[in-house]
Amino acid sequence: MTAPSRPPLKSITPSPTTPHAAPQPVDTPAVGEPKGVAEGVPIAVRPDPQQGDGRYPIAWLHINAARGAIPTATSRCLCGRDRSAIGKARVLALIKDHTAHRGECPLRTPQEGRTAA
């Protein structure tokens, strides 16, 4: 007994022998003026409205005293001073030293020879 012949279920499409260019999008005229950014965002850089009074930080004291942990502290200044302490007694001493440095720092106090000229 022979099975009846069936037509193939899938057909193989012939592939082109030469490459074809992809279709290009149609240019549509722009409506209005082209925008540089989203609406509401200024394109030009404006001056900072929060202008300071001329003061800026030059020294930082960072203290870390988490509950149950050993306290640590660092004292840094733009003049080059960089000190750290570990433990309660040393941290307290560094706090006093940082406070004393505020009066001695060459960036905070004018020096007579330089400013007199």
C-alpha positions in Angstrom: 0.0 0.0 0.0 1.4 3.3 -0.9 0.7 6.6 0.8 -1.0 9.3 -1.2 1.4 12.1 -2.3 1.1 15.4 -0.5 2.2 18.8 -1.5 5.0 20.2 0.6 3.9 22.2 3.6 6.6 24.8 3.5 7.8 26.5 0.4 11.4 27.8 0.0 11.4 31.4 -1.2 14.2 32.1 -3.7 16.9 34.4 -2.3 18.0 37.4 -4.4 21.3 37.2 -6.2 22.1 40.9 -5.8 21.9 43.1 -2.7 19.1 45.7 -2.5 19.1 49.0 -0.7 16.8 49.3 2.3 13.9 51.7 1.9 14.7 55.2 3.2 12.3 57.1 5.4 10.3 59.9 3.9 11.4 63.4 4.9 8.5 65.3 6.4 8.7 69.0 7.0 9.2 70.0 10.6 6.5 71.9 12.3 7.8 74.9 14.2 11.3 75.6 15.3 13.7 72.7 16.2 14.3 72.4 19.9 17.7 71.7 21.5 16.3 70.1 24.7 13.0 69.3 26.2 10.5 72.0 26.8 10.9 74.0 30.0 14.7 73.4 30.2 16.8 76.5 29.5 19.3 76.1 26.7 21.7 78.9 27.8 23.6 78.5 31.0 22.5 81.0 33.5 24.5 82.4 36.4 23.9 80.6 39.8 21.2 82.5 41.6 22.6 81.4 45.0 25.6 83.6 45.2 27.5 83.3 48.4 28.9 86.0 50.6 32.6 85.2 49.8 33.1 82.7 52.5 34.0 79.1 51.8 35.1 76.1 54.0 38.9 75.5 54.4 38.9 73.0 57.3 36.8 69.9 58.1 36.4 67.9 61.2 34.8 64.5 60.7 33.8 62.5 63.8 32.4 59.0 63.7 31.1 57.8 67.0 28.6 55.0 66.4 26.9 53.4 69.4 29.1 50.7 70.9 32.0 51.3 68.5 35.4 52.9 69.0 35.1 56.6 68.0 37.3 57.9 65.2 38.0 61.4 63.9 39.8 63.1 61.0 40.8 66.8 60.8 41.8 68.2 57.4 42.6 71.7 56.2 43.4 73.2 52.9 46.7 74.4 54.2 47.9 70.7 54.2 47.1 69.7 57.7 45.7 66.1 57.8 45.4 64.3 61.2 43.3 61.4 62.5 42.6 59.8 65.9 41.1 56.6 67.2 39.7 56.2 70.7 37.7 58.5 72.9 40.7 60.3 74.6 42.5 60.8 71.3 39.4 62.0 69.5 38.7 64.6 72.2 42.3 65.8 72.0 42.0 66.1 68.2 38.8 68.1 68.6 40.7 70.6 70.8 43.7 70.6 68.4 41.3 71.3 65.4 39.8 74.2 67.3 43.2 75.6 68.2 44.3 75.3 64.5 41.5 77.6 63.5 43.3 80.5 65.1 46.8 79.4 63.8 46.0 78.4 60.2 47.9 80.5 57.7 44.9 80.5 55.4 42.6 82.1 58.0 44.9 84.6 59.7 46.7 87.3 57.7 50.4 87.2 58.0 52.1 90.6 58.6 54.9 90.4 56.1 52.7 89.4 53.2 49.7 91.7 53.7 51.8 94.7 54.7 53.4 94.8 51.2 
